[in-house]
Each structure stands twice: as structure tokens, then as C-alpha cells.
Amino acid sequence: MSTLKWSATNADSLLADLDLPPAAYRALLKLRGLSEPGGRIAMDQATLGELLGLSRPSVNAALRSLELAKLVKKVRNGVYQINPMLAGYSSPEDAEAAVRVMPKADRLDNKGYLASYHKAVAAYQDQLAEQRKKRAAVAAAKKAAADKRRGSLHAVG
């Protein structure tokens, strides 16, 4: 259980406006509750999935949603960083110092934050759609090649 007492902001209203999937909210709350002062947490996706009772694909999707919203950032496999404005700290001075050094684009109080999030989600969905098209085209090409090979085969008698 975390003993952190200070957070730089109350972002509950903003988080509600994001309309994240329920698994993303659950993952964020679990990560916040188990993080070190400053928001760093070392936990792999399998462990997070076990704690939340979620499958690996659900955990991946939840973390992806949190990354698109700039609420959690993957540092490397198994290590994540909670946005400094949401992270817990040992003192209010630590919380204020962390927020002061943040890039303005990552701040939750940035006027363009919600628009930036919606743009990132749309770009990600476009990327997924393009990947699906490419996979479908490859599958169609393989099927056409297989049909052509079958058509060229003939019985020798």
C-alpha cells in the first residue's frame, strides 16, 4: 500500500472527460496506488493483469489508452512513469517541483490537452485501420497465388 500523500493536481474531472475504457481507469488507479514517490512503477504487464483480473490483450489496450492520454509513459519493458501531475509525492514541494519541469505539452492543464488526446486516438485508429488493410491485401495476394498454382496443375494421364 502506498504511503504517498501529495499530488500536484486533482484531475478527476479531466479524467472523466477522456472517456477511457474501464480497464484503463482501473490500471491507472492500480499503478498510482503502487507507485514510488514521483510516479515510477516497476511492474510487468502480466503482473498488472493478474492484479486486475485482466487478460494480456486487455492490459495492453489499457496501457495504450493511458499512453495516448499522456497519463502513463512506458520507460522500458516493465517500467512505467505516471504523469507527474497525477503521481503521488512525499511532500507538496516535491509535487510542485516535478510539475514545474514538465514539458508544457504533457501537462494536464494545457488548453489543448483534450484535443491532443482525441487527435492521438484518431491517429492510432487510422494506423490500426491501415495495418488491417495491409494484412488483408497480403492475405488476398497469397490466396490469389495459391489459386493460380492450383489452376495451373492438371492431371497427367
Order of alpha helices (4+ residues) and beta strands (2+ residues): beta-alpha-alpha-beta-alpha-alpha-beta-beta-beta-alpha-alpha
